[in-house]
Amino acid sequence: MVTTAGLLGAGMGLFVQLYSNGVRKLPLMRHPWEHVLAMGLGSAFGNAVVKWEDHLQVQLDKLIEDAKTSNNKRYLGTMRAVED
C-alpha cells in the first residue's frame, strides 16, 4: 500500500507541475528539476497520509476497546447488584 501511495503521490506531483506550467503557458518541461521536486513532495505526502490513516485506526481501535470495557463494567456492575 505504501508503494502505491508513493507512486500515486509522485504522479500527482508531476501532474500539478505540468498543469501549473500549462496554465501559465510555459513549456511543460521548462525546469525539469521542479518536476522531480514536485514528484518527491507528492510521494512524501502520499506516504504521510498512509501513516496517518494507520495511526488513526490504532487510536480508534483503542478508543473502541476502552469504551467496551467501560460499558461492560458499568452495565455488568449494575446487573450484579440487581441480581443479589
N, C-alpha and C positions, 0 to 999 in steps of 0.2 A: 504494500500500500504506500509506503514511503517513496519508493521509486516512481510509482505512478504520480503521486502528488508532486514530486520534484520535476518530473518531465512535463506535467501539465502546467506547473508554475513557470517553468522555463519557456514553454510555448506561449503562455500568456504575456510574459515579459517581452518576448520578441514581437508579438502582435502589437502590444502597446507602443513599442518604439517605432515599428513600421507605420502604425496608424498616425502617430504623432508627426512623423516626417511627411506622411501623405497629406495630412490636414494643412500643414504649413507649406505645402507644395515644394518640398525639398526633395532631392534624390533620396530614394528609400534607403540606400546603403551609404548615406553621407559620411557618418563616422562609425565604422564597424565596431569599435571598442565600446560604443554606447549600447549596441545591441548585446554584446557579451555581458556588459554590466547589468542591463535590464533582465537578461536571462538568469544571471546569478541571483539577483534580488528576488525575482519571481520564484525561483527554485527554493530559496531560503524561506520565503513567505509560505509556500505550499507545505514545506516540511514543518514549519512552525504551527500551521493550522492543524496538521495531523497530531502533533504532540499535544496541542491544547485540547483537542477533542478527546484524546486518550486520558488526559489529566482530569477533564470534566467528568468523564464516565466513571473513573475511580472515585471521585468525590461523590457523585450521585449514588453509586452503589453503597458507599459508606453511610451516607445520609439515610438511604432506604433501610439499611440494616439497623441503624440506630433507632429509626422510627418504629420498626417492627419490634425490636427489643423493648422499647419504651411502652408501646401499646400492649405487648404481651404481659409485661409487669403490671401495668395499670389494670387491665381487664381480668387477668388471672387472679390478681390480688383481691379484687372486689368479689369475684365469683367464689373464691375460697372462704371469704368472710361470710357470705350468704349461706353457703353450704354448711358451715359449722354451726 
